Amino acid sequence: MRFEPFQLDRWIERHRGRDLIDLAGSVGAPWTVGALLDLEPQLDWRDRGVLYAPIGGSEELRRAIAAHVATDPEHVFVTTGAAEAIAILAADAAEPGRNVVLPDPGYPAFSGLPRAFGLEVRRYQVDRERGFALDPDAVARLIDARTALVFVNTPHNPSGACCDASGIDAVARAAAAAGEALVVVDQVFHPIELDRPTPPVATRPGVVALGDMSKALSLSGLRIGWIVEPDPTRRQRYRDLRAYFTLGSGEPVEALAALALRHTATLLERTRGRARTNRAALAEVLGRRADVVAWVPPAGGLVAFPWLRSGESTRDLAEGLARDGVLIAPGDTLGHPDHFRIALASVEEETFQRAVETLDCGLAHLERRASA
Ligand SMILES: Cc1ncc(COP(=O)(O)O)c(C=O)c1O
């Protein structure tokens, strides 16, 4: 088993600890433990246990997640971030000759994990020319009787494109017609839909949803994710796999996660507000430099994925910006060198404004060079 290097996280790790405005990740407005505890000051934490939580998550947490994504608590299987959910699904699907279908561009673990487990990777394009919209027909063309998993991601990382229920239903019909493919809808950025609200994905046999506390709720340090899986046989298999991988989460972390889920409106408000304001600030700069850069404004999620019209790599731009105090993710870390990814809500509005002014200087330099 060989894992391909996780280029995006290598880039982020390389710059960790430096005094930079960090727009390379994909989380929103950060919280402190104190601010979370202040949401319910009457709770006494000293009597809380510090043992393993049940492998699939405590009932308290599963109920809180179920209320957040409008599902049955029985169907919720807790994981160590959505990262472990993807690992469990890939391990469960691993069988010689099987394949997985996933978006390009897309979150690197969708391909890296299944490939390491020996599955063939088939990529469908989410084209910038089509606003990065999911094309269910393009997905359907790649699915066959040997397809184990079909990943759909909405809001999509890195573009922020959102897919409605009809698109997911079309993919689910194609999967059911071809054989046994499980459709996995990664909605870790839900409900950060910035233009119009979208309900959580309706899961059913053959369609599961992934979520987490890391992105929309911006509590990545809790390392809590989940799979909404209606099939009890599959849930039992996930339980066995998690018993090998991480053995579960811990009691204090699950209790803190359940607390946070009782206050989602408060948590989401700050991140959504920032994402909208900062998206407008970014639009202003990208509009000013439209000769050299283009983008599709993200309809949801916490990142944007602009590109250089020249087609050249953004690596130099990203290195230059890092020297000037701003960290973005160069597109080669996501397999698209002419793009860059920029986080919308990781820093507050004033800091973001300073960052996009630095970006503006970098783009102005490219503009001058292009017209020289
Ligand atoms: C689309 C997507 N899915 C899953 C993950 C994994 O996140 P976590 O393990 O923090 O839940 C990420 C992280 O960036 C992501 O962007």
The ligand as an SDF file (V2000), in Angstrom:
LIG
                    3D

 16 16  0  0  0  0  0  0  0  0999 V2000
  -14.4550   18.1310    1.2210 C   0  0  0  0  0  0  0  0  0  0  0  0
  -13.7620   17.6990    2.4670 C   0  0  0  0  0  0  0  0  0  0  0  0
  -14.1030   16.5340    3.0390 N   0  0  0  0  0  0  0  0  0  0  0  0
  -13.5040   16.0940    4.1650 C   0  0  0  0  0  0  0  0  0  0  0  0
  -12.5130   16.8330    4.7760 C   0  0  0  0  0  0  0  0  0  0  0  0
  -11.8750   16.3030    6.0380 C   0  0  0  0  0  0  0  0  0  0  0  0
  -12.0860   17.1850    7.1110 O   0  0  0  0  0  0  0  0  0  0  0  0
  -12.1790   16.7160    8.6320 P   0  0  0  0  0  0  0  0  0  0  0  0
  -11.4570   15.4430    8.7700 O   0  0  0  0  0  0  0  0  0  0  0  0
  -11.5990   17.8340    9.4180 O   0  0  0  0  0  0  0  0  0  0  0  0
  -13.6500   16.5470    8.9210 O   0  0  0  0  0  0  0  0  0  0  0  0
  -12.1060   18.0440    4.2040 C   0  0  0  0  0  0  0  0  0  0  0  0
  -11.0170   18.8460    4.7950 C   0  0  0  0  0  0  0  0  0  0  0  0
  -10.5500   19.8110    4.2500 O   0  0  0  0  0  0  0  0  0  0  0  0
  -12.7630   18.5020    3.0340 C   0  0  0  0  0  0  0  0  0  0  0  0
  -12.4440   19.6520    2.4500 O   0  0  0  0  0  0  0  0  0  0  0  0
  1  2  1  0
  2  3  1  0
  2 15  2  0
  3  4  2  0
  4  5  1  0
  5  6  1  0
  5 12  2  0
  6  7  1  0
  7  8  1  0
  8  9  2  0
  8 10  1  0
  8 11  1  0
 12 13  1  0
 12 15  1  0
 13 14  2  0
 15 16  1  0
M  END
$$$$
